[in-house]
Amino acid sequence: MKTTLKKLSIGILALGLVFNLSSCQATKNANSSQKGAVIGAAGGAILGAIIGNNTGKKGSGGELGAVIGGVVGGTAGVLIGKKMDKQAQQIEEEIPGAVVERIDDGIVVTFDENSGVHFDTNKYNITNDSEVLLNKLALILQEYPDTNVLVVGHTDSTGSDTYNMTLSQNRAQAVTDYFTKTKGLSADRLTTRWFGEEQPVADNNTAEGRSKNRRVNIGIVPNEKMKEDAKKEAGSN
């Protein structure tokens, strides 16, 4: 399992991390059950940046920040962080092909052609191999109903901008539809975004880079119920 820590969060993480889930690589790198009490209202900018929070870009359909919300601080943030740490650990253990990152109060799961969910060239239908991983992730999402899920599609730079934008939309929507129509997840939990070739994470001039750019990100963030429950629990302690 390859787990990474995004550069955007390094400065904040330097404020102090205590690792309490040593078997989970994502929480080794960014344990937000401890970090939540430190960074307070830093907001969802880091998570948004990871999955492509470009307000006004084609396919954005509004601000992702409205879905992501801000980071909860204090004791409530610690309680939320523990739940998200547990979920991240479970994803890592059950879906070894995924790249799992703990960013602020959220989780980012990345599937590219080398690590899980992939699509045939110029296609957007879910393949049999992809179904296996999406089924596992859907089961985990069902275990943690108090979260919102963002599905974000990306492509490499091959082809026209317009074509890639549509392709990324179709691929992201295919994953969303699979979760809702096949696996029974509530549509109210899911938000779909797409950015075509506008959000590369690797060099489009190489075959390896293009394969990494053809990807789908899954962002998992606490919903309002989880936040309110955590605040109530923190207030009673």
C-alpha positions in Angstrom: 0.0 0.0 0.0 1.4 3.3 -1.0 0.3 6.1 1.3 1.4 9.7 0.8 1.2 13.0 2.7 0.4 16.0 0.6 2.9 18.9 0.8 0.1 21.3 1.5 -0.4 19.8 4.9 3.2 19.5 6.1 3.3 22.9 7.7 0.2 22.3 9.7 1.2 18.8 10.7 4.4 20.2 12.1 2.3 21.6 15.0 2.3 18.1 16.5 1.1 14.7 15.7 0.7 11.7 18.0 0.3 8.4 16.2 -2.2 6.0 17.9 -3.1 3.7 15.1 0.4 2.3 14.3 -0.8 -0.4 11.9 -2.4 2.2 9.5 0.0 4.0 7.2 -2.4 6.8 6.4 -2.8 7.6 10.1 0.9 7.3 10.7 1.4 10.1 8.2 -1.6 12.3 9.2 -3.3 11.2 12.4 -6.2 13.7 12.6 -7.7 12.2 15.8 -4.9 14.1 17.5 -4.5 16.9 14.9 -8.1 18.0 15.1 -7.6 19.7 18.5 -4.6 21.6 17.1 -5.5 23.0 13.7 -9.0 24.1 14.7 -10.9 26.0 11.9 -8.3 25.6 9.2 -11.1 24.6 6.9 -11.4 22.0 4.2 -8.9 23.8 1.9 -6.4 21.0 2.0 -8.8 18.2 1.2 -10.4 20.4 -1.4 -7.0 21.0 -3.0 -6.2 17.3 -3.2 -9.4 16.4 -5.0 -9.6 19.5 -7.2 -11.5 22.4 -5.5 -11.4 24.9 -8.4 -14.4 27.2 -7.9 -15.8 28.2 -11.2 -14.0 25.5 -13.3 -16.0 23.5 -15.8 -17.6 20.5 -14.1 -17.3 22.0 -10.6 -21.0 22.8 -10.3 -20.3 25.1 -7.4 -17.8 25.1 -4.5 -16.7 21.8 -3.2 -16.1 23.7 0.0 -19.8 23.8 0.6 -19.7 20.0 0.7 -16.4 19.6 2.5 -17.1 22.2 5.3 -14.5 23.3 7.8 -12.3 21.2 10.2 -13.8 20.7 13.6 -11.5 21.6 16.4 -11.2 20.8 20.1 -12.4 17.6 21.7 -15.1 17.2 19.0 -12.3 17.2 16.4 -10.5 14.5 18.3 -13.6 12.3 18.4 -14.3 12.8 14.7 -10.6 12.1 13.9 -10.7 8.8 15.7 -13.7 7.7 13.6 -12.1 8.8 10.4 -8.8 7.1 11.4 -10.6 3.9 11.9 -12.3 4.1 8.6 -9.1 4.9 6.8 -7.4 1.9 8.4 -10.2 -0.3 7.3 -10.0 0.9 3.7 -6.2 0.3 3.7 -6.6 -3.2 5.0 -9.5 -4.3 2.8 -8.5 -2.5 -0.5 -4.7 -2.8 -0.8 -4.7 -1.4 -4.3 -6.0 2.0 -3.2 -3.9 5.0 -2.1 -5.4 6.3 1.1 -4.6 9.7 2.6 -5.9 11.3 5.8 -6.2 15.0 5.3 -7.7 17.2 8.0 -11.1 15.6 9.0 -11.3 13.7 5.7 -10.1 10.7 3.8 -9.0 10.8 0.2 -8.9 7.5 -1.7 -7.2 7.5 -5.1 -7.7 4.9 -7.8 -5.6 5.2 -10.9 -4.8 2.6 -13.6 -2.0 1.2 -11.4 -3.9 1.0 -8.2 -7.5 -0.2 -8.6 -10.5 1.2 -10.4 -9.7 1.7 -14.0 -11.5 2.1 -17.3 -10.9 0.8 -20.8 -9.5 3.3 -23.3 -12.2 5.9 -24.1 -14.7 4.0 -22.1 -16.5 4.8 -18.8 -18.3 1.6 -18.0 -17.3 -0.1 -14.7 -15.1 -3.2 -15.4 -15.4 -6.5 -13.5 -12.1 -5.9 -11.8 -13.2 -2.4 -10.7 -16.5 -3.8 -9.4 -14.5 -5.9 -6.9 -12.8 -2.9 -5.3 -15.9 -0.7 -5.5 -17.9 -3.4 -3.8 -15.4 -3.4 -0.9 -15.5 0.3 -0.6 -19.3 0.5 -0.7 -19.5 -2.0 2.2 -17.2 0.2 4.3 -19.1 3.3 3.4 -22.3 1.6 4.6 -20.6 0.9 7.9 -20.0 4.6 8.3 -23.3 6.3 7.3 -22.5 9.7 8.9 -20.2 10.7 6.1 -20.5 12.5 2.7 -18.7 11.1 -0.3 -17.2 13.1 -3.2 -16.4 11.3 -6.4 -14.1 13.2 -8.7 -13.0 12.2 -12.2 -9.8 13.1 -14.1 -8.1 12.3 -17.4 -4.8 12.7 -19.0 -4.1 15.3 -21.7 -4.6 13.0 -24.7 -7.5 14.3 -26.8 -9.3 17.6 -26.8 -10.2 19.6 -23.7 -13.9 19.2 -24.4 -13.6 15.4 -24.9 -11.6 14.9 -21.8 -14.0 17.0 -19.7 -17.0 14.8 -20.9 -15.0 11.6 -20.4 -14.1 12.5 -16.8 -17.7 13.4 -16.1 -18.9 10.1 -17.5 -16.4 8.1 -15.5 -17.1 10.0 -12.2 -20.8 9.6 -12.8 -20.4 5.9 -13.5 -18.8 5.4 -10.1 -21.5 7.5 -8.4 -24.2 5.6 -10.1 -22.6 2.3 -9.2 -22.6 3.3 -5.5 -26.2 4.5 -5.5 -28.0 2.3 -8.1 -26.1 -0.9 -7.6 -24.9 -0.8 -4.0 -27.8 1.2 -2.5 -25.9 4.1 -1.0 -28.1 7.2 -0.5 -27.7 9.7 -3.3 -27.9 12.5 -0.7 -24.5 11.4 0.5 -22.7 11.7 -2.8 -21.5 14.6 -4.8 -19.9 14.1 -8.3 -17.3 16.4 -9.8 -15.0 16.2 -12.9 -12.1 18.2 -14.2 -10.9 16.5 -17.4 -7.2 17.1 -17.8 -7.1 20.2 -15.7 -5.8 18.6 -12.5 -2.7 16.4 -13.4 -0.7 14.8 -10.7 2.0 13.5 -13.0 3.8 14.3 -16.2 1.5 13.9 -19.2 4.5 13.6 -21.5 5.2 10.0 -20.2 3.0 6.9 -20.4 3.5 6.3 -16.7 2.4 9.9 -15.9 -0.7 9.7 -18.1 -1.7 6.4 -16.4 -1.6 8.2 -13.0 -3.6 11.1 -14.3 -6.4 8.8 -15.5 -7.9 8.5 -12.1 -10.9 8.7 -9.8 -10.7 10.3 -6.4 -13.0 9.4 -3.6 -13.2 12.0 -0.8 -14.9 11.0 2.5 -15.8 13.7 4.9 -17.9 13.8 8.1 -21.4 15.0 7.6 -23.3 17.5 9.8 -24.7 14.7 12.0 -21.3 13.4 12.8 -20.1 16.9 13.6 -23.1 17.7 15.8 -22.9 14.3 17.6 -19.2 14.9 18.3 -19.9 18.4 19.7 -22.6 17.0 22.0 -20.4 14.2 23.2 -17.5 16.6 23.7 -19.8 18.9 25.7 -20.8 16.1 28.0 -17.2 15.0 28.8 
